């Protein structure tokens, strides 16, 4: 099947109908964003997020966990597609640490929720979905480190930053029912130092 279009810029009026597809010099189709990148799923009320402030993280991949954990209950009807993770530390680490995201999966046992965090629909005022956030929980299986973000350092916060980032994972981590994703630090963070957030889309199975 051959798609026909026009190579080059078009200047069509608002009332134009059936305008040709715009193409590039390699036969590629060119598109431009009308709204912000995540407007469509947010408008459809399928984008969610939540955050915490003042948390100490667990060392490494322990199953008795503190930090920020996003989980998808067993029996859920959606996948959680992790998009953005925001993280900062307001106190220097006692010992240098790698910071990132770890993940795990158990098809029969959900994460046990000890200290739930508030989840909000990114369409302000809309209802919550299936994804659950916790600042403390018990993981049903030991996680593995998935993605490294940066290093948490030991210098004074006014001298050497302990690390901060807003990471766009671009949907590269999908958390199915029974799965979870959590902030990872290879050593415990400084006292009450971590602030973190997660944003995800919920996509029907």
C-alpha positions as CSV (number, residue, x, y, z in Angstrom):
1,X,0.0,0.0,0.0
2,X,1.3,3.4,-0.9
3,X,0.4,6.6,1.0
4,X,0.5,9.8,-1.0
5,X,1.4,13.1,0.5
6,X,3.1,16.4,-0.1
7,X,6.7,17.1,0.7
8,X,7.2,20.5,2.3
9,X,5.3,23.0,4.5
10,X,1.6,23.5,3.9
11,X,-0.4,26.6,5.0
12,X,-3.9,25.3,5.2
13,X,-6.8,27.5,6.5
14,X,-9.0,26.3,9.4
15,X,-11.8,25.4,7.1
16,X,-9.7,23.1,4.9
17,X,-10.9,19.5,4.3
18,X,-9.0,16.4,3.1
19,X,-5.6,18.0,3.0
20,X,-2.7,15.7,1.9
21,X,-0.4,14.2,4.5
22,X,2.9,16.1,4.9
23,X,6.0,14.1,4.1
24,X,9.7,14.5,4.4
25,X,12.4,13.9,1.8
26,X,12.9,10.3,2.9
27,X,9.2,9.4,2.4
28,X,8.6,9.8,6.2
29,X,5.3,11.2,7.6
30,X,5.7,14.5,9.5
31,X,3.5,15.3,12.4
32,X,3.4,18.2,14.9
33,X,2.0,18.3,18.5
34,X,-1.1,20.3,18.9
35,X,-1.1,20.0,22.7
36,X,1.4,19.1,25.4
37,X,3.0,15.7,25.0
38,X,0.8,13.9,27.6
39,X,-2.4,15.9,26.9
40,X,-4.3,13.0,25.3
41,X,-4.0,10.4,28.2
42,X,-4.5,13.1,30.8
43,X,-7.6,14.4,29.1
44,X,-8.9,10.8,29.0
45,X,-8.3,10.7,32.8
46,X,-5.8,7.8,32.6
47,X,-2.8,9.7,33.9
48,X,-2.0,9.5,37.6
49,X,0.6,10.6,40.0
50,X,1.6,11.1,43.7
51,X,4.5,12.3,45.8
52,X,6.1,12.1,49.3
53,X,8.4,14.4,51.3
54,X,10.7,13.6,54.2
55,X,11.4,9.9,53.8
56,X,14.4,7.7,54.6
57,X,15.1,5.0,52.0
58,X,15.8,1.3,52.6
59,X,19.2,-0.1,51.8
60,X,19.3,-1.8,48.5
61,X,16.7,-4.5,47.6
62,X,15.3,-5.3,51.0
63,X,11.7,-6.5,50.9
64,X,10.7,-4.5,54.0
65,X,10.8,-1.2,52.2
66,X,10.7,2.5,52.8
67,X,11.0,5.1,50.0
68,X,8.4,5.4,47.3
69,X,6.8,2.3,45.7
70,X,4.2,2.2,42.9
71,X,2.4,-1.2,42.8
72,X,-0.3,-2.8,40.6
73,X,-2.5,-5.2,42.6
74,X,-3.0,-8.7,41.5
75,X,-6.3,-8.9,39.6
76,X,-6.0,-5.3,38.3
77,X,-7.4,-4.7,34.8
78,X,-4.6,-2.3,33.7
79,X,-0.9,-2.0,33.1
80,X,0.8,0.9,34.9
81,X,3.1,2.6,32.4
82,X,5.7,4.6,34.3
83,X,6.5,7.9,32.7
84,X,8.2,10.4,35.0
85,X,10.0,10.0,38.3
86,X,11.1,13.1,40.3
87,X,13.5,12.7,43.1
88,X,15.7,14.8,45.4
89,X,17.5,14.5,48.7
90,X,17.7,17.4,51.1
91,X,20.3,15.9,53.4
92,X,23.7,14.4,52.4
93,X,23.9,10.6,52.4
94,X,25.8,8.9,55.3
95,X,27.6,6.8,52.7
96,X,27.7,7.3,48.9
97,X,24.8,5.6,47.1
98,X,23.6,4.7,43.6
99,X,20.0,6.0,43.1
100,X,17.5,4.6,40.6
101,X,14.4,2.5,40.1
102,X,14.0,-1.2,41.0
103,X,11.2,-3.5,40.0
104,X,9.7,-6.8,40.9
105,X,6.8,-9.1,40.1
106,X,4.7,-11.7,41.9
107,X,1.6,-13.0,40.0
108,X,-0.1,-14.3,43.2
109,X,0.7,-11.9,46.0
110,X,0.3,-8.2,46.0
111,X,2.5,-5.6,47.8
112,X,1.4,-5.3,51.5
113,X,0.6,-1.6,52.1
114,X,1.9,-0.2,55.4
115,X,2.0,3.6,54.8
116,X,-0.1,4.5,51.7
117,X,0.7,7.8,49.9
118,X,-2.0,9.9,48.2
119,X,-2.6,9.1,44.5
120,X,-4.2,11.8,42.3
121,X,-5.6,11.8,38.8
122,X,-3.6,14.3,36.7
123,X,-7.0,15.5,35.4
124,X,-7.6,17.6,38.5
125,X,-10.8,16.5,40.2
126,X,-11.2,13.1,38.4
127,X,-11.2,9.8,40.3
128,X,-8.2,7.6,41.1
129,X,-7.4,4.4,39.3
130,X,-5.7,1.1,40.2
131,X,-2.1,2.1,40.9
132,X,-1.1,2.3,44.6
133,X,1.7,4.3,46.2
134,X,3.4,3.7,49.5
135,X,6.1,5.3,51.5
136,X,6.5,2.0,53.5
137,X,5.4,-1.5,52.4
138,X,6.4,-5.1,52.3
139,X,7.4,-6.4,48.9
140,X,6.3,-10.0,48.0
141,X,9.5,-10.8,46.2
142,X,13.0,-9.2,46.2
143,X,13.3,-6.6,43.5
144,X,16.1,-6.0,41.0
145,X,17.7,-2.8,40.0
146,X,16.3,-1.7,36.7
147,X,17.6,1.8,35.9
148,X,20.3,4.0,37.6
149,X,19.7,7.7,37.8
150,X,22.6,9.3,39.7
151,X,24.8,9.1,42.7
152,X,23.8,10.3,46.2
153,X,26.9,11.9,47.8
154,X,28.2,12.5,51.3
155,X,29.3,16.2,51.2
156,X,27.4,18.9,52.9
157,X,24.3,19.9,51.0
158,X,25.6,23.4,50.5
159,X,28.8,22.1,49.0
160,X,28.0,18.9,47.1
161,X,24.5,18.1,46.1
162,X,23.1,14.7,47.2
163,X,21.5,14.4,43.8
164,X,18.2,15.3,42.2
165,X,16.5,14.6,38.9
166,X,13.3,14.5,36.9
167,X,13.6,11.4,34.8
168,X,11.3,10.8,31.8
169,X,11.2,7.0,31.4
170,X,9.1,7.5,28.3
171,X,7.0,4.4,29.1
172,X,9.9,2.1,29.2
173,X,8.9,0.4,32.5
174,X,5.4,-1.3,32.4
175,X,4.1,-2.6,35.7
176,X,1.6,-5.4,35.1
177,X,-0.9,-6.7,37.7
178,X,1.3,-8.2,40.5
179,X,4.2,-5.9,39.7
180,X,5.8,-2.9,41.3
181,X,8.5,-0.2,40.8
182,X,10.2,1.6,43.7
183,X,13.0,4.1,44.3
184,X,16.3,2.3,44.8
185,X,19.3,3.5,46.9
186,X,22.2,1.2,47.5
187,X,22.7,2.8,51.0
188,X,20.1,4.4,53.2
189,X,19.5,8.1,52.6
190,X,20.0,10.9,55.2
191,X,17.4,11.4,57.9
192,X,14.0,12.4,56.5
193,X,15.7,13.6,53.4
194,X,14.0,12.2,50.3
195,X,11.3,13.9,48.3
196,X,10.0,11.9,45.4
197,X,7.1,11.7,42.9
198,X,5.9,9.3,40.2
199,X,3.6,9.8,37.2
200,X,2.1,6.9,35.3
201,X,-0.5,6.1,32.7
202,X,-3.0,3.3,33.3
203,X,-3.6,1.3,30.1
204,X,-6.3,-1.4,29.9
205,X,-5.0,-5.0,29.4
